[in-house]
Amino acid sequence: MNADPRGGEANNDRPSTHIRLTSHPGQGSGGAPPIRWAHPDPAERGPVIGSTSAPQQRNAIGAHSGSYGVYRALAVAAGRLDRRHRPDLTDTRPTRSIGPYPQWADAERIVSIDPWGASVQIDFAAQIASGLDIRPTIAITEARVHLPEIRQACAFGRLKADGQILFDDGSAAVTKIAIEPVWWLPGVAKRFGVDLNTLRRTLFEQTGGMYPELITRNDLEVFLPPIGGQTVYLFGRVSDLANPAVELTARVHDECNGSDVFGSDICTCRPYLTHAIEECIAGAQRGGVGLIAYSRKEGRALGEVTKFLVYNARKRQAGGDRADTYFERTECVAGVQDMRFQELMPDVLHWLGIRKIHRLVSMSSDKYDAITGSGIEVVERVPIPDDLVPADAQVEIQAKMAAGYFSDPSRLKVEPPESVRGRDLGAGDD
């Protein structure tokens, strides 16, 4: 038995009989420093604490690990994890230093990730030593990636090993950055042009009332949403990302498990992703930097079940799968054509200090508009080559171009329906 700080006895194998309701003011924030978002000094900004080991220390709504937080709860309930466990952060510090950059102190630029989330072991060491359960929301490490498409590019002579970025076995050296979402709710509301109270209430209602603090705790402005995060893969010198004079090749890619992992040929997602990786490697070999930002927004953030239902509806409709009904079939099933909302996407670019992208490997006008609208210059847009589009993905690529995706107009083989003409509605996972 271990003493419960609230009184009585606690057992690692079963919860205390006393439940502390975090929805009431004054509960769940004792001992936690306030968060002053966008303050340039981390000591003054304060750490983000979504503590599960000591709920009374929390200064944020929700819990760490995004959608994986539910698995932690299951592990505790099953008796496989001590509910009071705190991570030992010894030797976990980033392998590459990033920032701080001026954008970190700009509340207009970063509202959906914690700029200081990668360095809590350093910046908040004293608070951790005092007993606060502060956890990183960003991790930076080194690795190599092995892709058959890159080995093929080497075999065809498009890429050549250099022993630093690309190696003889076709592997490429990368810096990998995993990022959990951290939302500063006032900034998110402003980004979407909605009333803050409306945003908080809608988040509460549409998550089945999971987070009552959204309604009752207006003093808590930071939310750790239960959604997937993103992974950044960097080729070349990380320190050059913030230098607009150094060529930057970049792709912002939204998850498409069926294509990205399993090679499903109904869309262009994996071909576009691997093409972008090849371009990033080539750019890094020219002395520049390559960047892939991979976000977990499966099926345009509609989810994979909805995505597969749409596949069935497209192929079974009268006349078969057609570009002129591509978007309409999605809306019939999901009620909306796209829920990725690229408004938050540029935050990661600002966190990396980026001010200029020389080559953006994307046809999406939604992404281009979000990036340039946030103040980042884009010099050139790079579409997917015709020979990389799978036969079964022709419907998708034609629908995209008809709806306004960036490409050579001569590639367009179908007229868009009136409902999408001149609009960029988003398609596939580009």
MARNU-566435 format. One record per residue (C-alpha): residue in three letters; x, y, z. Coordinates in steps of 0.05 Angstrom, whole numbers. Example, Ala and Ser with C-alpha at 12.3 -4.5 7.8 and 13.67 -1.06 7.14 Angstrom:
<recs>
{type: ALA; px: 246; py: -90; pz: 156} $
{type: SER; px: 273; py: -21; pz: 143} $
</recs>
This chain:
<recs>
{type: MET; px: 0; py: 0; pz: 0} $
{type: ASN; px: 22; py: 71; pz: -14} $
{type: ALA; px: -6; py: 134; pz: 18} $
{type: ASP; px: -56; py: 171; pz: -24} $
{type: PRO; px: -39; py: 247; pz: -22} $
{type: ARG; px: -114; py: 261; pz: -16} $
{type: GLY; px: -119; py: 217; pz: 46} $
{type: GLY; px: -130; py: 143; pz: 57} $
{type: GLU; px: -94; py: 87; pz: 21} $
{type: ALA; px: -83; py: 76; pz: -54} $
{type: ASN; px: -65; py: 12; pz: -90} $
{type: ASN; px: -29; py: 9; pz: -157} $
{type: ASP; px: -78; py: -45; pz: -179} $
{type: ARG; px: -142; py: -8; pz: -166} $
{type: PRO; px: -165; py: 65; pz: -167} $
{type: SER; px: -178; py: 104; pz: -104} $
{type: THR; px: -250; py: 105; pz: -82} $
{type: HIS; px: -245; py: 181; pz: -81} $
{type: ILE; px: -256; py: 216; pz: -148} $
{type: ARG; px: -233; py: 287; pz: -158} $
{type: LEU; px: -276; py: 324; pz: -208} $
{type: THR; px: -230; py: 367; pz: -250} $
{type: SER; px: -289; py: 406; pz: -278} $
{type: HIS; px: -294; py: 449; pz: -215} $
{type: PRO; px: -252; py: 512; pz: -208} $
{type: GLY; px: -194; py: 502; pz: -162} $
{type: GLN; px: -190; py: 428; pz: -177} $
{type: GLY; px: -134; py: 399; pz: -219} $
{type: SER; px: -90; py: 461; pz: -222} $
{type: GLY; px: -58; py: 465; pz: -153} $
{type: GLY; px: 17; py: 474; pz: -157} $
{type: ALA; px: 19; py: 482; pz: -233} $
{type: PRO; px: 48; py: 547; pz: -260} $
{type: PRO; px: 4; py: 587; pz: -308} $
{type: ILE; px: 16; py: 584; pz: -383} $
{type: ARG; px: 30; py: 651; pz: -416} $
{type: TRP; px: 25; py: 631; pz: -488} $
{type: ALA; px: 76; py: 661; pz: -537} $
{type: HIS; px: 121; py: 689; pz: -482} $
{type: PRO; px: 192; py: 687; pz: -510} $
{type: ASP; px: 222; py: 663; pz: -444} $
{type: PRO; px: 204; py: 590; pz: -429} $
{type: ALA; px: 209; py: 603; pz: -354} $
{type: GLU; px: 157; py: 658; pz: -361} $
{type: ARG; px: 116; py: 620; pz: -412} $
{type: GLY; px: 111; py: 560; pz: -366} $
{type: PRO; px: 107; py: 485; pz: -381} $
{type: VAL; px: 46; py: 450; pz: -409} $
{type: ILE; px: 24; py: 399; pz: -357} $
{type: GLY; px: -29; py: 348; pz: -375} $
{type: SER; px: -10; py: 305; pz: -316} $
{type: THR; px: -43; py: 237; pz: -305} $
{type: SER; px: 3; py: 216; pz: -249} $
{type: ALA; px: -15; py: 277; pz: -207} $
{type: PRO; px: -81; py: 306; pz: -232} $
{type: GLN; px: -78; py: 364; pz: -182} $
{type: GLN; px: -18; py: 392; pz: -220} $
{type: ARG; px: -52; py: 401; pz: -288} $
{type: ASN; px: -54; py: 468; pz: -323} $
{type: ALA; px: -82; py: 441; pz: -389} $
{type: ILE; px: -145; py: 405; pz: -410} $
{type: GLY; px: -136; py: 333; pz: -433} $
{type: ALA; px: -77; py: 287; pz: -428} $
{type: HIS; px: -11; py: 275; pz: -465} $
{type: SER; px: -2; py: 226; pz: -523} $
{type: GLY; px: -61; py: 248; pz: -563} $
{type: SER; px: -105; py: 190; pz: -586} $
{type: TYR; px: -58; py: 141; pz: -550} $
{type: GLY; px: -78; py: 168; pz: -482} $
{type: VAL; px: -136; py: 119; pz: -483} $
{type: TYR; px: -87; py: 61; pz: -487} $
{type: ARG; px: -52; py: 88; pz: -425} $
{type: ALA; px: -118; py: 87; pz: -388} $
{type: LEU; px: -129; py: 16; pz: -410} $
{type: ALA; px: -60; py: -5; pz: -387} $
{type: VAL; px: -73; py: 26; pz: -319} $
{type: ALA; px: -142; py: -6; pz: -313} $
{type: ALA; px: -112; py: -74; pz: -332} $
{type: GLY; px: -59; py: -67; pz: -278} $
{type: ARG; px: -1; py: -65; pz: -327} $
{type: LEU; px: 19; py: 7; pz: -313} $
{type: ASP; px: 27; py: 43; pz: -247} $
{type: ARG; px: -20; py: 103; pz: -249} $
{type: ARG; px: 33; py: 145; pz: -215} $
{type: HIS; px: 89; py: 127; pz: -264} $
{type: ARG; px: 129; py: 186; pz: -290} $
{type: PRO; px: 177; py: 180; pz: -348} $
{type: ASP; px: 251; py: 180; pz: -335} $
{type: LEU; px: 276; py: 232; pz: -385} $
{type: THR; px: 350; py: 218; pz: -376} $
{type: ASP; px: 385; py: 221; pz: -444} $
{type: THR; px: 320; py: 235; pz: -481} $
{type: ARG; px: 339; py: 306; pz: -502} $
{type: PRO; px: 335; py: 323; pz: -577} $
{type: THR; px: 392; py: 301; pz: -622} $
{type: ARG; px: 386; py: 366; pz: -660} $
{type: SER; px: 372; py: 435; pz: -633} $
{type: ILE; px: 315; py: 474; pz: -663} $
{type: GLY; px: 301; py: 547; pz: -647} $
{type: PRO; px: 281; py: 587; pz: -611} $
{type: TYR; px: 257; py: 630; pz: -670} $
{type: PRO; px: 218; py: 695; pz: -670} $
{type: GLN; px: 156; py: 657; pz: -692} $
{type: TRP; px: 155; py: 622; pz: -625} $
{type: ALA; px: 135; py: 687; pz: -591} $
{type: ASP; px: 83; py: 705; pz: -644} $
{type: ALA; px: 13; py: 685; pz: -623} $
{type: GLU; px: -10; py: 693; pz: -695} $
{type: ARG; px: 39; py: 641; pz: -721} $
{type: ILE; px: 36; py: 582; pz: -673} $
{type: VAL; px: -28; py: 560; pz: -638} $
{type: SER; px: -31; py: 484; pz: -647} $
{type: ILE; px: 37; py: 458; pz: -621} $
{type: ASP; px: 80; py: 475; pz: -561} $
{type: PRO; px: 143; py: 510; pz: -587} $
{type: TRP; px: 180; py: 490; pz: -523} $
{type: GLY; px: 154; py: 418; pz: -525} $
{type: ALA; px: 220; py: 387; pz: -548} $
{type: SER; px: 264; py: 416; pz: -493} $
{type: VAL; px: 226; py: 408; pz: -428} $
{type: GLN; px: 283; py: 365; pz: -401} $
{type: ILE; px: 327; py: 427; pz: -406} $
{type: ASP; px: 282; py: 488; pz: -400} $
{type: PHE; px: 240; py: 461; pz: -343} $
{type: ALA; px: 291; py: 418; pz: -307} $
{type: ALA; px: 282; py: 455; pz: -241} $
{type: GLN; px: 207; py: 447; pz: -243} $
{type: ILE; px: 214; py: 372; pz: -259} $
{type: ALA; px: 263; py: 365; pz: -201} $
{type: SER; px: 212; py: 399; pz: -155} $
{type: GLY; px: 161; py: 344; pz: -170} $
{type: LEU; px: 120; py: 371; pz: -229} $
{type: ASP; px: 102; py: 318; pz: -280} $
{type: ILE; px: 124; py: 355; pz: -343} $
{type: ARG; px: 128; py: 313; pz: -407} $
{type: PRO; px: 155; py: 329; pz: -476} $
{type: THR; px: 104; py: 337; pz: -532} $
{type: ILE; px: 159; py: 337; pz: -585} $
{type: ALA; px: 216; py: 287; pz: -594} $
{type: ILE; px: 275; py: 294; pz: -642} $
{type: THR; px: 319; py: 235; pz: -663} $
{type: GLU; px: 362; py: 209; pz: -721} $
{type: ALA; px: 349; py: 150; pz: -768} $
{type: ARG; px: 354; py: 124; pz: -838} $
{type: VAL; px: 295; py: 110; pz: -884} $
{type: HIS; px: 295; py: 53; pz: -934} $
{type: LEU; px: 246; py: 59; pz: -992} $
{type: PRO; px: 244; py: 16; pz: -1055} $
{type: GLU; px: 226; py: 77; pz: -1096} $
{type: ILE; px: 291; py: 110; pz: -1075} $
{type: ARG; px: 331; py: 48; pz: -1092} $
{type: GLN; px: 297; py: 49; pz: -1159} $
{type: ALA; px: 315; py: 123; pz: -1169} $
{type: CYS; px: 388; py: 103; pz: -1155} $
{type: ALA; px: 384; py: 45; pz: -1204} $
{type: PHE; px: 358; py: 92; pz: -1258} $
{type: GLY; px: 411; py: 143; pz: -1244} $
{type: ARG; px: 364; py: 198; pz: -1219} $
{type: LEU; px: 398; py: 196; pz: -1151} $
{type: LYS; px: 470; py: 178; pz: -1133} $
{type: ALA; px: 497; py: 158; pz: -1065} $
{type: ASP; px: 541; py: 210; pz: -1031} $
{type: GLY; px: 556; py: 174; pz: -965} $
{type: GLN; px: 526; py: 230; pz: -923} $
{type: ILE; px: 453; py: 240; pz: -944} $
{type: LEU; px: 444; py: 179; pz: -989} $
{type: PHE; px: 481; py: 114; pz: -980} $
{type: ASP; px: 500; py: 56; pz: -1026} $
{type: ASP; px: 443; py: 12; pz: -1000} $
{type: GLY; px: 392; py: 65; pz: -1020} $
{type: SER; px: 379; py: 88; pz: -949} $
{type: ALA; px: 376; py: 162; pz: -933} $
{type: ALA; px: 396; py: 197; pz: -868} $
{type: VAL; px: 340; py: 236; pz: -835} $
{type: THR; px: 325; py: 275; pz: -773} $
{type: LYS; px: 257; py: 252; pz: -748} $
{type: ILE; px: 211; py: 296; pz: -706} $
{type: ALA; px: 148; py: 270; pz: -673} $
{type: ILE; px: 98; py: 324; pz: -652} $
{type: GLU; px: 36; py: 318; pz: -608} $
{type: PRO; px: -19; py: 371; pz: -617} $
{type: VAL; px: -24; py: 425; pz: -564} $
{type: TRP; px: -79; py: 475; pz: -577} $
{type: TRP; px: -80; py: 545; pz: -548} $
{type: LEU; px: -156; py: 554; pz: -553} $
{type: PRO; px: -159; py: 630; pz: -561} $
{type: GLY; px: -110; py: 626; pz: -619} $
{type: VAL; px: -146; py: 568; pz: -651} $
{type: ALA; px: -212; py: 605; pz: -647} $
{type: LYS; px: -182; py: 666; pz: -679} $
{type: ARG; px: -149; py: 625; pz: -733} $
{type: PHE; px: -218; py: 597; pz: -753} $
{type: GLY; px: -255; py: 662; pz: -742} $
{type: VAL; px: -302; py: 633; pz: -690} $
{type: ASP; px: -323; py: 657; pz: -621} $
{type: LEU; px: -280; py: 625; pz: -567} $
{type: ASN; px: -340; py: 604; pz: -525} $
{type: THR; px: -372; py: 573; pz: -586} $
{type: LEU; px: -308; py: 534; pz: -600} $
{type: ARG; px: -302; py: 509; pz: -529} $
{type: ARG; px: -375; py: 488; pz: -525} $
{type: THR; px: -373; py: 454; pz: -593} $
{type: LEU; px: -310; py: 415; pz: -575} $
{type: PHE; px: -345; py: 393; pz: -510} $
{type: GLU; px: -409; py: 372; pz: -545} $
{type: GLN; px: -378; py: 338; pz: -605} $
{type: THR; px: -331; py: 296; pz: -563} $
{type: GLY; px: -389; py: 268; pz: -523} $
{type: GLY; px: -375; py: 312; pz: -463} $
{type: MET; px: -306; py: 282; pz: -452} $
{type: TYR; px: -275; py: 347; pz: -427} $
{type: PRO; px: -322; py: 386; pz: -381} $
{type: GLU; px: -266; py: 436; pz: -367} $
{type: LEU; px: -279; py: 464; pz: -436} $
{type: ILE; px: -343; py: 492; pz: -408} $
{type: THR; px: -328; py: 502; pz: -335} $
{type: ARG; px: -254; py: 521; pz: -333} $
{type: ASN; px: -244; py: 583; pz: -375} $
{type: ASP; px: -180; py: 594; pz: -335} $
{type: LEU; px: -150; py: 535; pz: -373} $
{type: GLU; px: -134; py: 558; pz: -444} $
{type: VAL; px: -91; py: 500; pz: -469} $
{type: PHE; px: -122; py: 436; pz: -495} $
{type: LEU; px: -87; py: 370; pz: -510} $
{type: PRO; px: -136; py: 342; pz: -562} $
{type: PRO; px: -145; py: 266; pz: -569} $
{type: ILE; px: -123; py: 265; pz: -642} $
{type: GLY; px: -63; py: 242; pz: -681} $
{type: GLY; px: -2; py: 286; pz: -687} $
{type: GLN; px: 50; py: 292; pz: -742} $
{type: THR; px: 120; py: 269; pz: -759} $
{type: VAL; px: 172; py: 312; pz: -794} $
{type: TYR; px: 228; py: 280; pz: -836} $
{type: LEU; px: 286; py: 327; pz: -851} $
{type: PHE; px: 341; py: 315; pz: -902} $
{type: GLY; px: 404; py: 357; pz: -897} $
{type: ARG; px: 424; py: 409; pz: -846} $
{type: VAL; px: 368; py: 424; pz: -797} $
{type: SER; px: 399; py: 491; pz: -780} $
{type: ASP; px: 389; py: 515; pz: -852} $
{type: LEU; px: 313; py: 510; pz: -849} $
{type: ALA; px: 308; py: 581; pz: -822} $
{type: ASN; px: 355; py: 610; pz: -875} $
{type: PRO; px: 314; py: 634; pz: -934} $
{type: ALA; px: 377; py: 636; pz: -977} $
{type: VAL; px: 384; py: 560; pz: -973} $
{type: GLU; px: 340; py: 520; pz: -1021} $
{type: LEU; px: 283; py: 485; pz: -985} $
{type: THR; px: 243; py: 429; pz: -1018} $
{type: ALA; px: 181; py: 412; pz: -978} $
{type: ARG; px: 118; py: 370; pz: -978} $
{type: VAL; px: 62; py: 372; pz: -927} $
{type: HIS; px: 29; py: 303; pz: -933} $
{type: ASP; px: -35; py: 280; pz: -901} $
{type: GLU; px: -39; py: 207; pz: -880} $
{type: CYS; px: -66; py: 155; pz: -928} $
{type: ASN; px: -51; py: 88; pz: -897} $
{type: GLY; px: -78; py: 46; pz: -955} $
{type: SER; px: -32; py: 79; pz: -1005} $
{type: ASP; px: 26; py: 103; pz: -963} $
{type: VAL; px: 37; py: 36; pz: -929} $
{type: PHE; px: 2; py: -17; pz: -969} $
{type: GLY; px: 7; py: 12; pz: -1039} $
{type: SER; px: -67; py: 15; pz: -1056} $
{type: ASP; px: -72; py: 44; pz: -1126} $
{type: ILE; px: -138; py: 81; pz: -1121} $
{type: CYS; px: -102; py: 146; pz: -1104} $
{type: THR; px: -36; py: 181; pz: -1116} $
{type: CYS; px: -15; py: 188; pz: -1043} $
{type: ARG; px: 45; py: 141; pz: -1039} $
{type: PRO; px: 71; py: 159; pz: -1109} $
{type: TYR; px: 68; py: 233; pz: -1091} $
{type: LEU; px: 100; py: 220; pz: -1023} $
{type: THR; px: 158; py: 180; pz: -1050} $
{type: HIS; px: 167; py: 229; pz: -1108} $
{type: ALA; px: 172; py: 285; pz: -1056} $
{type: ILE; px: 223; py: 245; pz: -1016} $
{type: GLU; px: 265; py: 237; pz: -1079} $
{type: GLU; px: 260; py: 312; pz: -1091} $
{type: CYS; px: 279; py: 326; pz: -1019} $
{type: ILE; px: 341; py: 281; pz: -1024} $
{type: ALA; px: 362; py: 313; pz: -1089} $
{type: GLY; px: 352; py: 382; pz: -1059} $
{type: ALA; px: 393; py: 365; pz: -998} $
{type: GLN; px: 448; py: 338; pz: -1043} $
{type: ARG; px: 450; py: 405; pz: -1079} $
{type: GLY; px: 466; py: 438; pz: -1012} $
{type: GLY; px: 394; py: 452; pz: -992} $
{type: VAL; px: 345; py: 421; pz: -943} $
{type: GLY; px: 288; py: 373; pz: -954} $
{type: LEU; px: 226; py: 369; pz: -910} $
{type: ILE; px: 167; py: 321; pz: -906} $
{type: ALA; px: 113; py: 339; pz: -855} $
{type: TYR; px: 68; py: 278; pz: -847} $
{type: SER; px: 1; py: 291; pz: -811} $
{type: ARG; px: -47; py: 239; pz: -785} $
{type: LYS; px: -110; py: 261; pz: -821} $
{type: GLU; px: -133; py: 196; pz: -852} $
{type: GLY; px: -184; py: 202; pz: -908} $
{type: ARG; px: -183; py: 279; pz: -907} $
{type: ALA; px: -194; py: 273; pz: -831} $
{type: LEU; px: -260; py: 238; pz: -845} $
{type: GLY; px: -231; py: 172; pz: -821} $
{type: GLU; px: -216; py: 107; pz: -857} $
{type: VAL; px: -285; py: 75; pz: -848} $
{type: THR; px: -317; py: 135; pz: -883} $
{type: LYS; px: -263; py: 134; pz: -935} $
{type: PHE; px: -276; py: 61; pz: -954} $
{type: LEU; px: -352; py: 73; pz: -955} $
{type: VAL; px: -339; py: 129; pz: -1005} $
{type: TYR; px: -297; py: 82; pz: -1047} $
{type: ASN; px: -355; py: 33; pz: -1051} $
{type: ALA; px: -405; py: 88; pz: -1068} $
{type: ARG; px: -360; py: 116; pz: -1123} $
{type: LYS; px: -351; py: 49; pz: -1157} $
{type: ARG; px: -423; py: 25; pz: -1151} $
{type: GLN; px: -457; py: 88; pz: -1175} $
{type: ALA; px: -490; py: 91; pz: -1243} $
{type: GLY; px: -435; py: 99; pz: -1295} $
{type: GLY; px: -381; py: 76; pz: -1248} $
{type: ASP; px: -326; py: 117; pz: -1216} $
{type: ARG; px: -325; py: 186; pz: -1249} $
{type: ALA; px: -286; py: 250; pz: -1238} $
{type: ASP; px: -348; py: 293; pz: -1244} $
{type: THR; px: -380; py: 260; pz: -1183} $
{type: TYR; px: -316; py: 248; pz: -1143} $
{type: PHE; px: -330; py: 301; pz: -1090} $
{type: GLU; px: -405; py: 292; pz: -1089} $
{type: ARG; px: -401; py: 220; pz: -1067} $
{type: THR; px: -357; py: 240; pz: -1008} $
{type: GLU; px: -406; py: 293; pz: -986} $
{type: CYS; px: -464; py: 245; pz: -992} $
{type: VAL; px: -432; py: 197; pz: -942} $
{type: ALA; px: -394; py: 245; pz: -896} $
{type: GLY; px: -436; py: 309; pz: -901} $
{type: VAL; px: -373; py: 347; pz: -919} $
{type: GLN; px: -318; py: 339; pz: -971} $
{type: ASP; px: -257; py: 352; pz: -928} $
{type: MET; px: -245; py: 363; pz: -854} $
{type: ARG; px: -169; py: 371; pz: -854} $
{type: PHE; px: -174; py: 446; pz: -845} $
{type: GLN; px: -105; py: 467; pz: -868} $
{type: GLU; px: -109; py: 531; pz: -826} $
{type: LEU; px: -69; py: 498; pz: -771} $
{type: MET; px: -19; py: 464; pz: -817} $
{type: PRO; px: 32; py: 520; pz: -825} $
{type: ASP; px: 46; py: 521; pz: -750} $
{type: VAL; px: 99; py: 467; pz: -756} $
{type: LEU; px: 134; py: 506; pz: -811} $
{type: HIS; px: 137; py: 568; pz: -766} $
{type: TRP; px: 163; py: 525; pz: -709} $
{type: LEU; px: 220; py: 505; pz: -754} $
{type: GLY; px: 235; py: 578; pz: -769} $
{type: ILE; px: 216; py: 572; pz: -843} $
{type: ARG; px: 204; py: 636; pz: -881} $
{type: LYS; px: 213; py: 612; pz: -952} $
{type: ILE; px: 199; py: 547; pz: -990} $
{type: HIS; px: 234; py: 545; pz: -1056} $
{type: ARG; px: 200; py: 481; pz: -1082} $
{type: LEU; px: 133; py: 460; pz: -1054} $
{type: VAL; px: 117; py: 389; pz: -1077} $
{type: SER; px: 42; py: 394; pz: -1077} $
{type: MET; px: -16; py: 408; pz: -1123} $
{type: SER; px: -64; py: 428; pz: -1067} $
{type: SER; px: -86; py: 500; pz: -1069} $
{type: ASP; px: -114; py: 493; pz: -998} $
{type: LYS; px: -44; py: 478; pz: -973} $
{type: TYR; px: -11; py: 531; pz: -1016} $
{type: ASP; px: -61; py: 584; pz: -994} $
{type: ALA; px: -52; py: 566; pz: -920} $
{type: ILE; px: 24; py: 569; pz: -925} $
{type: THR; px: 29; py: 634; pz: -963} $
{type: GLY; px: -28; py: 664; pz: -923} $
{type: SER; px: 12; py: 652; pz: -860} $
{type: GLY; px: 69; py: 694; pz: -887} $
{type: ILE; px: 115; py: 640; pz: -917} $
{type: GLU; px: 138; py: 652; pz: -989} $
{type: VAL; px: 131; py: 596; pz: -1039} $
{type: VAL; px: 174; py: 603; pz: -1101} $
{type: GLU; px: 155; py: 542; pz: -1142} $
{type: ARG; px: 100; py: 488; pz: -1140} $
{type: VAL; px: 118; py: 418; pz: -1164} $
{type: PRO; px: 61; py: 373; pz: -1189} $
{type: ILE; px: 64; py: 298; pz: -1191} $
{type: PRO; px: 92; py: 272; pz: -1258} $
{type: ASP; px: 41; py: 237; pz: -1304} $
{type: ASP; px: 79; py: 172; pz: -1304} $
{type: LEU; px: 72; py: 165; pz: -1228} $
{type: VAL; px: -4; py: 166; pz: -1229} $
{type: PRO; px: -32; py: 95; pz: -1222} $
{type: ALA; px: -85; py: 75; pz: -1272} $
{type: ASP; px: -139; py: 68; pz: -1219} $
{type: ALA; px: -122; py: 138; pz: -1193} $
{type: GLN; px: -136; py: 174; pz: -1258} $
{type: VAL; px: -207; py: 191; pz: -1233} $
{type: GLU; px: -178; py: 224; pz: -1171} $
{type: ILE; px: -124; py: 264; pz: -1206} $
{type: GLN; px: -173; py: 289; pz: -1259} $
{type: ALA; px: -223; py: 309; pz: -1206} $
{type: LYS; px: -170; py: 347; pz: -1168} $
{type: MET; px: -146; py: 385; pz: -1228} $
{type: ALA; px: -217; py: 400; pz: -1250} $
{type: ALA; px: -231; py: 428; pz: -1181} $
{type: GLY; px: -172; py: 476; pz: -1185} $
{type: TYR; px: -111; py: 437; pz: -1163} $
{type: PHE; px: -46; py: 465; pz: -1189} $
{type: SER; px: -21; py: 432; pz: -1253} $
{type: ASP; px: -8; py: 442; pz: -1327} $
{type: PRO; px: -77; py: 455; pz: -1357} $
{type: SER; px: -60; py: 409; pz: -1416} $
{type: ARG; px: -64; py: 350; pz: -1368} $
{type: LEU; px: -138; py: 362; pz: -1355} $
{type: LYS; px: -181; py: 311; pz: -1391} $
{type: VAL; px: -249; py: 324; pz: -1360} $
{type: GLU; px: -293; py: 385; pz: -1349} $
{type: PRO; px: -311; py: 396; pz: -1276} $
{type: PRO; px: -385; py: 395; pz: -1255} $
{type: GLU; px: -416; py: 462; pz: -1240} $
{type: SER; px: -416; py: 446; pz: -1165} $
{type: VAL; px: -340; py: 445; pz: -1161} $
{type: ARG; px: -318; py: 487; pz: -1219} $
{type: GLY; px: -267; py: 539; pz: -1196} $
{type: ARG; px: -265; py: 513; pz: -1125} $
{type: ASP; px: -209; py: 477; pz: -1089} $
{type: LEU; px: -246; py: 425; pz: -1049} $
{type: GLY; px: -189; py: 378; pz: -1031} $
{type: ALA; px: -186; py: 306; pz: -1053} $
{type: GLY; px: -150; py: 243; pz: -1037} $
{type: ASP; px: -99; py: 260; pz: -984} $
{type: ASP; px: -54; py: 307; pz: -1023} $
</recs>
